[in-house]
């Protein structure tokens, strides 16, 4: 069992602030299918789901090219983001299957698989999944929205929403977080990263001027933490990232299901 000190704030280089609360692991293993059926419970379907899917289909190839050629979006090129994913991987490595929700072209999914995790990825965009399967044929990927998943109670050791939940409407995100909390085994961990700010940003182009139609819902860190707590999870770590030349400020939060 590994434990981090409660309530410590650590400030390190590059303007990053890491708030550490508590982390512990409880080894368990379980077998799980990697096919993700559509939900039979009531999560509201976002009104813009189809246009968001079509938008990500249009930008998928440009996004993959950006990741491969510049390293933007690749955690291996961002030490603090990589450290966050490594801490998550250490926490769930013996807890069973891990699901990467909104996996895009599978960069993080593949990294976790290389670390030996039983991980699979799902994404709203069929074109993103085509790229993920091409780039990482050793990994498992499926097309599904976060709002369409039907996850069994206490079936997963870990869930990621890695820069992938900010398109969910503000009234839908709490429903999805509650589903993730139910799906985690006691001691299982959830990690998410998202854009920080107030209000919503309507995007009309992205990744090289490709026309898109989606809304980026920004959250204050304390607002996001409160939603995660209301879903039934206990935050264990928080990393705040300042704006840089590529993107605005962000936050990473990791939480666990008590038990």
C-alpha positions in Angstrom: 0.0 0.0 0.0 1.3 3.5 -0.9 0.1 6.6 0.9 0.7 10.3 0.1 0.5 12.9 2.8 -2.9 14.6 3.2 -3.3 18.2 2.5 0.2 19.1 1.1 0.6 21.7 -1.6 3.8 21.3 -3.6 5.0 24.0 -6.0 7.5 22.9 -8.6 9.0 24.3 -11.8 7.2 25.7 -14.9 4.5 27.3 -12.7 2.8 24.1 -11.9 1.0 23.7 -8.5 0.4 20.1 -7.2 -2.2 19.7 -4.4 -1.7 16.2 -2.9 -4.4 14.8 -0.6 -4.2 11.0 -0.2 -3.6 8.0 -2.4 -3.7 4.3 -1.5 -4.0 1.2 -3.6 -5.6 -2.2 -2.8 -4.6 -4.9 -5.2 -7.3 -6.9 -7.0 -7.7 -8.4 -10.4 -10.8 -9.2 -12.5 -11.5 -10.3 -16.1 -13.7 -8.0 -18.2 -14.8 -7.9 -21.8 -13.6 -4.9 -23.8 -16.8 -4.6 -25.8 -18.8 -1.6 -24.5 -22.6 -1.9 -25.0 -24.9 1.1 -25.2 -26.4 2.2 -22.0 -29.8 1.1 -20.7 -29.9 3.7 -17.9 -30.9 7.4 -18.2 -28.1 9.7 -19.2 -29.3 12.7 -21.2 -28.2 12.7 -24.8 -26.5 16.0 -25.6 -28.4 18.0 -28.2 -25.2 18.6 -30.1 -23.9 15.1 -30.0 -24.1 14.4 -33.8 -22.5 17.7 -34.8 -19.7 17.2 -32.3 -19.0 13.7 -33.6 -18.9 15.1 -37.2 -16.6 17.9 -36.2 -14.1 15.5 -34.6 -14.3 13.2 -37.6 -13.3 16.2 -39.7 -10.3 17.2 -37.6 -9.1 13.7 -36.7 -6.4 13.4 -39.4 -5.0 16.9 -38.7 -5.0 16.3 -35.0 -3.1 13.0 -35.4 -0.6 14.8 -37.7 -0.1 17.5 -35.0 0.5 14.9 -32.2 3.0 12.9 -34.3 4.9 15.8 -35.7 4.9 18.3 -32.8 4.3 16.3 -29.7 1.4 18.5 -28.7 -1.2 16.1 -27.1 1.5 13.4 -26.4 2.0 13.1 -22.7 5.6 11.8 -23.2 6.5 15.4 -24.3 4.9 17.0 -21.2 6.6 15.8 -18.0 3.9 16.9 -15.6 1.1 15.3 -17.6 3.1 12.2 -18.0 3.7 12.2 -14.2 0.0 12.4 -13.6 -0.7 9.4 -15.9 2.1 7.5 -14.3 0.6 8.1 -10.8 -2.8 6.9 -12.1 -1.2 3.8 -13.7 0.6 3.0 -10.4 -2.7 3.3 -8.5 -4.8 1.0 -10.7 -2.2 -1.5 -12.0 -3.5 -4.3 -9.9 -7.2 -3.4 -9.8 -8.4 -4.7 -13.1 -9.6 -3.3 -16.5 -9.1 0.4 -17.3 -11.3 2.4 -19.7 -10.0 5.5 -21.6 -13.1 7.5 -22.4 -12.6 9.9 -25.3 -9.3 8.3 -26.2 -8.9 10.1 -29.5 -6.1 8.5 -31.6 -5.2 6.3 -28.6 -2.0 7.9 -27.5 -2.6 7.5 -23.7 -4.3 4.2 -24.2 -1.2 2.8 -25.9 1.1 4.3 -23.2 -0.9 2.6 -20.5 -0.9 -0.7 -22.4 2.9 -0.4 -22.7 3.0 -0.1 -18.9 1.1 -3.5 -18.7 -2.4 -2.3 -17.9 -5.5 -4.1 -19.2 -6.8 -1.0 -21.0 -9.1 -0.2 -23.8 -10.3 3.0 -25.4 -13.6 4.4 -26.7 -14.2 7.6 -28.6 -17.2 9.4 -30.1 -15.5 9.8 -33.4 -15.2 6.9 -35.8 -12.4 8.6 -37.6 -10.4 9.0 -34.4 -10.9 5.3 -33.7 -9.7 4.4 -37.2 -6.5 6.4 -36.5 -6.2 4.8 -33.1 -6.4 1.3 -34.6 -3.9 2.1 -37.3 -1.4 3.7 -35.0 -1.8 1.2 -32.1 -3.0 -2.2 -33.6 -2.0 -4.0 -30.4 -4.7 -2.1 -28.4 -8.5 -2.4 -28.2 -10.7 0.5 -29.4 -14.4 1.0 -29.9 -16.7 3.8 -31.1 -18.9 5.1 -28.3 -20.0 8.3 -26.6 -19.4 8.8 -22.9 -23.2 9.2 -22.7 -23.8 5.8 -24.4 -21.8 3.5 -22.3 -23.3 0.8 -20.2 -20.8 0.0 -17.5 -21.4 -2.7 -14.9 -21.3 -1.8 -11.2 -17.7 -2.1 -9.7 -16.3 -3.5 -13.0 -13.3 -1.2 -13.6 -10.1 -0.5 -11.8 -9.7 2.8 -13.5 -11.4 5.3 -15.8 -9.8 8.2 -17.7 -11.6 11.3 -19.0 -8.3 12.8 -20.3 -9.1 16.2 -22.0 -12.2 14.5 -23.3 -15.2 15.6 -21.2 -15.2 19.4 -21.8 -17.7 19.0 -24.7 -20.3 17.5 -22.3 -23.0 20.0 -21.4 -23.0 21.3 -17.8 -26.1 19.3 -16.9 -24.8 16.1 -18.5 -21.3 15.9 -17.0 -22.5 15.2 -13.5 -24.5 12.2 -14.8 -21.4 10.8 -16.6 -19.3 11.3 -13.5 -21.9 9.4 -11.4 -21.8 6.5 -14.0 -18.0 6.4 -13.7 -18.2 6.3 -9.9 -20.6 3.4 -10.0 -18.4 1.5 -12.5 -15.3 1.8 -10.4 -14.4 -1.0 -8.0 -13.8 0.2 -4.4 -10.3 1.7 -4.4 -10.5 2.3 -8.2 -9.4 5.6 -9.6 -10.7 8.2 -12.0 -8.5 10.8 -13.6 -9.6 13.7 -15.7 -8.0 16.8 -17.3 -9.8 19.8 -18.7 -9.7 23.5 -19.6 -9.9 26.0 -16.8 -11.9 29.2 -16.9 -15.4 30.7 -16.7 -18.2 30.2 -19.2 -18.3 28.4 -22.5 -16.3 28.8 -25.7 -18.0 28.1 -29.0 -15.5 26.8 -31.5 -15.9 27.2 -35.2 -12.5 26.0 -36.4 -9.7 23.9 -35.0 -6.4 22.2 -35.8 -5.4 24.0 -39.0 -8.6 25.9 -39.7 -10.8 22.9 -40.1 -14.5 24.0 -39.7 -16.0 22.6 -36.5 -19.1 23.1 -34.3 -18.5 22.3 -30.6 -18.6 24.1 -27.3 -15.7 23.9 -24.8 -17.2 24.1 -21.3 -14.6 25.5 -19.0 -14.6 24.8 -15.3 -12.9 26.3 -12.3 -10.9 23.6 -10.4 -13.0 23.9 -7.3 -16.2 23.5 -9.4 -14.9 20.3 -11.0 -13.7 18.9 -7.7 -17.1 19.5 -6.2 -18.8 17.7 -9.1 -16.5 14.7 -8.6 -17.2 14.6 -4.9 -21.0 14.8 -5.6 -20.6 11.8 -7.9 -19.3 9.8 -4.9 -15.6 9.9 -5.5 -12.9 11.3 -3.1 -10.3 13.5 -4.8 -6.7 12.5 -4.0 -4.6 14.8 -6.2 -4.9 18.0 -8.2 -2.5 19.5 -10.7 -3.0 23.0 -11.9 -1.3 24.0 -15.2 -0.8 27.6 -16.3 -1.4 28.8 -19.9 1.4 28.4 -22.3 2.0 29.1 -26.0 -0.1 26.2 -27.1 -3.1 26.2 -24.8 -4.9 28.0 -22.0 -4.8 27.0 -18.3 -5.8 23.5 -17.3 -6.4 21.2 -14.4 -5.8 17.5 -13.7 -7.8 15.8 -10.9 -7.5 12.3 -9.7 -10.1 10.7 -7.4 -10.9 7.3 -6.0 -14.0 5.3 -5.1 -14.0 4.9 -1.3 -13.8 1.4 0.1 
